[in-house]
Amino acid sequence: MPAKGAIHVYYANGTSLANETDITQPSTITVSTGNPETVSLAISNFTGTAIGHSLMPRESILMSVVLSYGLVRTSQQSADYPRNYTITLSAEAWTQPSYTGTGVSSTGSGFFTAYAKVLGDGSVVRPRLTLV
C-alpha cells in the first residue's frame, strides 16, 4: 500500500498552507496501485472533521499529494528532461451528509514537470518534480 502520510487534506481558505486547518483522516483516503495510480478522498460528513461544520459557499478544501518519481536501476539521459506528465482531476460534492441531496461534479486537467538534476559525470540524473 502506498504511504498515506504523503497525502493531506486542508480546509483551504487562506493564502498559505501554514495557516490552513489540516482535516486529514487517513481512513477516508484510498490509493490504487494500478496504472494510472489514483488517489481518492471520501468525506461523508464535514462536521466529523477538524473544521466541525459543513462547507459553506466559497469555502474549499485542498488535497496535497507528495509524489515520488523512482528511477532505480534505470538509465536516463539529461537531454530527455524536462518531462511533462498530464494529470486528470475530478471532484463530486453533495448538499447533504453521506452523499445525499443535490450533487454536482466537475473534471479538470493539469500537469507536473520532472526536471533533471545531473550528478557526478552527467551519467546519473535525479529528477526534481514541480507540480503546476
C-alpha positions, 0 to 999 in steps of 0.5 A, spaced: 500 500 500 502 506 498 504 511 504 498 515 506 502 520 510 504 523 503 497 525 502 493 531 506 487 534 506 486 542 508 480 546 509 483 551 504 481 558 505 487 562 506 493 564 502 498 559 505 498 552 507 501 554 514 495 557 516 490 552 513 486 547 518 489 540 516 482 535 516 486 529 514 483 522 516 487 517 513 481 512 513 477 516 508 483 516 503 484 510 498 490 509 493 490 504 487 496 501 485 494 500 478 496 504 472 494 510 472 495 510 480 489 514 483 488 517 489 481 518 492 478 522 498 471 520 501 468 525 506 461 523 508 460 528 513 464 535 514 462 536 521 466 529 523 472 533 521 477 538 524 473 544 521 466 541 525 461 544 520 459 543 513 462 547 507 459 553 506 459 557 499 466 559 497 469 555 502 474 549 499 478 544 501 485 542 498 488 535 497 496 535 497 499 529 494 507 528 495 509 524 489 515 520 488 518 519 481 523 512 482 528 511 477 532 505 480 536 501 476 534 505 470 538 509 465 536 516 463 539 521 459 539 529 461 537 531 454 530 527 455 528 532 461 524 536 462 518 531 462 511 533 462 506 528 465 498 530 464 494 529 470 486 528 470 482 531 476 475 530 478 471 532 484 463 530 486 460 534 492 453 533 495 448 538 499 447 533 504 451 528 509 453 521 506 452 523 499 445 525 499 441 531 496 443 535 490 450 533 487 454 536 482 461 534 479 466 537 475 473 534 471 479 538 470 486 537 467 493 539 469 500 537 469 507 536 473 514 537 470 520 532 472 526 536 471 533 533 471 538 534 476 545 531 473 550 528 478 557 526 478 559 525 470 552 527 467 551 519 467 546 519 473 540 524 473 535 525 479 529 528 477 526 534 481 518 534 480 514 541 480 507 540 480 503 546 476 
